[in-house]
Amino acid sequence: MGSEKRPDSLEGMSEAERNAWQRIDTVVLRLARLIGRQMARDDFERRITAANDNRDDDVP
């Protein structure tokens, strides 16, 4: 496959090529979801930390 761009249509491809592109699409979407979830967790953690950052550090 190399650095080929994904074709707009899977028509005219062999079944093996179609399956390969479909698997690539599945993996890319799964990776995008994982990255998005991690970004959301990081953002949530930053907001929670900022919201709870009104403590007095001098108090034991």
C-alpha positions as CSV (number, residue, x, y, z in Angstrom):
1,M,0.0,0.0,0.0
2,G,2.9,2.4,0.7
3,S,2.0,6.1,0.7
4,E,-1.1,5.7,-1.5
5,K,-4.1,7.9,-0.8
6,R,-7.3,6.1,0.0
7,P,-9.4,6.1,-3.1
8,D,-12.8,7.9,-3.0
9,S,-14.5,4.7,-4.1
10,L,-13.7,1.0,-3.4
11,E,-15.2,0.0,-6.7
12,G,-12.9,-1.8,-9.2
13,M,-10.7,-3.1,-6.4
14,S,-10.1,-6.7,-5.5
15,E,-11.8,-8.1,-2.4
16,A,-8.4,-8.2,-0.6
17,E,-7.8,-4.5,-1.4
18,R,-11.3,-3.5,-0.2
19,N,-10.8,-5.5,3.0
20,A,-7.5,-3.8,3.6
21,W,-8.9,-0.3,3.2
22,Q,-11.9,-1.2,5.4
23,R,-9.6,-2.5,8.1
24,I,-7.4,0.7,7.9
25,D,-10.6,2.8,8.2
26,T,-11.6,0.8,11.3
27,V,-8.2,1.3,12.9
28,V,-8.1,5.0,12.1
29,L,-11.5,5.6,13.6
30,R,-10.7,3.6,16.7
31,L,-7.5,5.5,17.2
32,A,-9.3,8.8,16.7
33,R,-11.8,7.9,19.4
34,L,-9.1,6.9,21.8
35,I,-7.2,10.2,21.2
36,G,-10.4,12.1,21.6
37,R,-11.3,10.4,24.9
38,Q,-7.8,11.0,26.3
39,M,-8.0,14.7,25.3
40,A,-11.4,14.9,27.1
41,R,-10.0,13.2,30.2
42,D,-7.0,15.6,30.2
43,D,-9.3,18.7,29.8
44,F,-11.7,17.4,32.5
45,E,-8.8,16.9,34.9
46,R,-7.4,20.4,34.3
47,R,-10.8,21.9,34.9
48,I,-11.3,19.9,38.1
49,T,-7.9,20.9,39.4
50,A,-8.5,24.5,38.6
51,A,-11.9,24.5,40.3
52,N,-10.4,22.9,43.4
53,D,-7.3,25.2,43.5
54,N,-8.7,27.5,46.3
55,R,-7.0,25.7,49.2
56,D,-4.5,27.4,51.5
57,D,-1.1,25.7,51.1
58,D,0.2,27.1,54.4
59,V,-2.4,25.2,56.5
60,P,-1.1,21.8,57.6
